Amino acid sequence: MLSRVADSIYWLNRYVERAENIARFVDVNLTLLLDSPPGVQQQWNPLILTTGDLSLFKERYGAATAENVIQFLTFDTDYPNSIISCLRAARENARSVREIISSEMWEQVNVFYHQVKDATPAPQLAGLSEFFSDVKLSSHLFAGIMDATMSHNEAWHFGQLGRLIERADKTARILDVKYFILLPSIQDIGTTLDELQWIALLKSASGYEMYRKCQHRITPQDVTNFLLLDREFPRSVLFCLLQAEWSLHEISGTSTGRWTNPAERTLGKLRSELEFITIEEVIQEGLHEFLDQTQSRLNSVSERIFETFFALEAAS
């Protein structure tokens, strides 16, 4: 497969997944704002902090109000990681490989892009929840259409790889925002407000119902273990890495347990460490520090994938 084609399919899926996860990211804070007891002020600055673009946001918007943060992360066409910008980039990648993907995939990306492009911010924050739900559903629809209409060949595995790496990163970021920053004060730990925040976090990852099927109580340690280390929940970091590694081996033809390129080695090391670590060891190390390191290592995985498959010079 041409590296250009593989790169476009990889990023098509990363951008669609990123748009969905930004919607989850904003929606969890919006839900907390609407569900919190009267007098509790919700913080929006942490959402910008996790993007790494705080200076750009302050330069253009100033104060991190709900309206400013939602505009920046959702509808700002000049910010490359906003939902609308991600979908524009996804659409352009899809356009460049229309001969490889199915026509249904192209149509869904196109509809998805125009759905967000034609939307206008609701005058009331409560009205945005439906919008973010539609964004998540449209992303799910794209993934389902891809699975149902595209041959599960090398191109499909590149798409899966992009989606899963992006999903693992964003699950870690959502968890980090809640645990490290969003809690107003240490006195709130164990209170109703604290439980509301953990429930909202699970719902943002579409994991509340699945969590309740295996756990009766909402505890920070159990929720963290579920979103980080569960082998069966499809948005947990470990599940994403296991599936991403499988697709990577399908692409390269390398047998499981071996590696022949830097991408396989880097991803395999990260997957194996998460597979054998316990949640008690994670907490002892420091959850924020562990999540921050995991995000950095996921970035390294992305770099190795680029160097291995996409940065190839054309044969002369």
N, C-alpha and C positions, 0 to 999 in steps of 0.2 A: 504494500500500500504506500502511496506517496505520502511523505511526511506532512505536506501541506494539507492533504485531505484528513489525515489522522488528527492533526492539530486542530482543524476546524470542528470536527465532530467532538473531540475532547472538550473544547471550549464552548461549543454550543450547549452541551450538557452542564458544564460548570456554571455558565451564566444563567441558565434557567433555574438550576438549583440555588444559585446565589440569590436570585430575585425572590424565590420562595422563602429562603431562610431570613432574608432581610424583613420580609413581611412577618415572619414568626417573631423575629427579634423585636420589632416595633410593637407588634400586637401584644406580646407578653407584658410590656411596660404599660401599654394602654389599658389592658385588662386589670393590672394592679392598681392603676390610677382610678378606674371606675369602681373597683371592688373594695378599695381600702376604706377604713373607717373615716368619718369626717375629721378634718383637721390634720390628716396625715399628708404631707407634701411628697409627691413622688419625684425622684430624681431622673432627669433626662440626660444629664451630662455624661454618665457612664456609657451610654449607647454610642456617643461620639468618640469617647476615649478608646473604645475597643476597635474602632475602625482605623485608628492611627492617623486620622485626619482632623484632629481637634483644632490645629492652627488655621487650617483652611476654613473650617466651619466658623470659627470666631471672626475671621477676617471678613466673611461674607454675611454672617447672620448675627453675630454678637452673642446675646444671651441664649442659653440652651433651654428654651421653652418647649412645651409639647408641640406647638404649631411649627416652630422653626425646625426642630429635629425631624418631625414627620415630613415636612417639605423637603428638607435636605436629603433624607434617606429614601424618599419615595418618588418625588416628582421633579427633582432638580436635574435637568438635562445636561448641565455642565459638570455635574459630579459623576465620575465614571463608575462608581459603585452604587448609585441609586437604583431602585427597581426599574425605572424607565430606561436608564442607561444600560443596565444589564440586558434587558430584553431587546433593546436596539442592537447591541453587540451580538446577542444570540441570533437574531434575525439575519444579520449580515453574514454570520458564519454559516447559517442554514442555507442562505442564498448561494454561497460559494460551493456548496456540496449537494445541490439539489439532485444531481444525477446519482448520488450515492444513497441518500436518505429516501424514505418513502414520501409520496405526495401528501399523505395525511399528516406526517410530521411537519412538513413545511407549512401546511395550512394552519395547523394548531399554533405554531410559533408566530405566524403572521397575525392570527386572531388574538392571541395572547398579548402581543405588542400593542395592537390598536386598542384593545380593551383597557390597558393602562394609560396609553397616550390620550385617549378620549375622556378619561375620567378627570374629574375635578375634585380637589380636596373638599370634604364635607364641612359645612359650617359648624357642625357639632362633632366633637371627638367621638361620641358614641356611634355616630354614623359610619365611622371608618372601619369598625370591626367587620362589617359585612364585606367591605372592599378587600380587606386583607384575607378574609376567608376565600373570596373568589380568586385571589392571586394564588393561594395555596392549592385550591382545587384545579386551577388551570395548569399548574406545574405537574400535579399528579396525573392529569389527563395527558399531558405531553409524554410523561414517562410510560404510561400505560400504552399509548399509541405506538411509541418506539418499540416496546417489548412485543407488541402484537403484530406489527406490520413490517419490521425490519429483520432480516436474517441475523441470527445470533452468531455473526462471524467476527473477524478482526475489528471491523469498523464499530460494531455494536459494543465490543469489549472496551474500545477506547472511550466510547460514550459513557459506559458504566464507570470506568476509571475516573473520569472527570467528575461525574455526579457524586461518587462515594467519597473522594478526597475532599471535595467542597463541603459535603454534608458532615463529615467528621470534624472538620475545622469549625464549622458554625455551631455544632452541638457543644463543642468545648468552649466556644466564646459565650454562648448563652448561659451555660453553667457558671462560667467565670464571673459574668456580670452579676448574677444573683448572689453568689457566695461571697465575692470579694468586695462589692461596692454597693449594691442596691439596698442592703439592710440598713435602715436609718441609724440604728445604734445597737450596741451589744445587749442593752436591756430588753430589746424586742425578741431576742432569741427564745424560741419555745412558746411564744405568744400566738394568739389568733392571727395577728398580722403576719408573723413569720410563716405560719402554715399556709395562709392564703398565697404568699409569694412562692412557696414550693409547689403548691397545686397549680398556680399559673405557669410556673416553669415547665412542669410536666405536660400541661395542656399545650404549651407553645411547641413542644416536640411531639405532639399527638401521642403522648405516652401515658396519660393519666389512667385511662381504662386498663391498659395492659399492666401498668404498675399495680393497680388495685387487685388484679387477678392473682398476683403473687405476693403482695404485701398488704397488710391490713392497716398499718399506721404510716403516717407521713413523717419520716425522719430525714434530716439532712444527709446522714450517712447512707441510708438505703436509697434515697433518690439519686445521690451521686453515683453510687455503685451501679444502679440501673442504667443511667445515661452514659456512664463511662465504660463499664466492664461487662454488661449483659451480652451474651453470645447470640441471643435470639431476637432481640428488639431491633428493628431495622434502622433506627436512628441513633443507636448507641455508637460510641466511637469505635469500640472493639469490633462490633458487627461490620461496620463500614470498612475497617481495615482488612478484615478477613475476606470480605467479598472483593475488595479492590485488589488484594494480592492474588486471588484466584483469577481475576480478569487479566492481570499483568502476566501471570504464568501462561494463560491461554494465548496471549499475544506473542510471547517470546518462544513458547514451546518448551520451556524449562520445567522439569518435574518438580513437584512440591518438595520443599525442604532443601532445595538447592538454589543457587543464584548464578547468573552469568553476566549481569550488568549492574551498574551502580543503583539504578532505580529499584531493582528487586532486592538488593542488599539493604538499602536504606529503609524501604517499606517493611521488609521482613524483620529487621531488627526492632523497629517500632512496634509492629504487631506482636512479636514474641514477648517483648517486655510487658505490654499491656495484658497479654494472655496469662502471664504467670504472676503478676503483681496482685496484691490484695488491697481492698479498700482501706484497711487499717494502715497499710504501708503508705498509701497515697495521702491519707490525712496526717500521718506522722511527718511526712516530708513537707506538707503544706499544700493544700489544694490549689491555691492560686499559683504557687510556684510550679506545681506539677502541670497544671493546665497551660500555663505560659510556655513551659518547655515543650509540651505536646504540640502546641500551635507552631512553635519554631521548627520542630522536627517535621511537621506536616508540610511546612514551607520548603524544607530541604527535600522532601519526597517529590514535591512539585518541580523543583529545580532539576532533580536527577531525571525525572520523566522527560522534561524538556530537552535536556542534554542528550538523553539516550535515543529518543524517537523523533523529535521535532527539529533539532538544530543540525540536521544532516545536510551536507552540501550535495547538490545535484551531481549525479554521476556524469562525467565528461565522455 
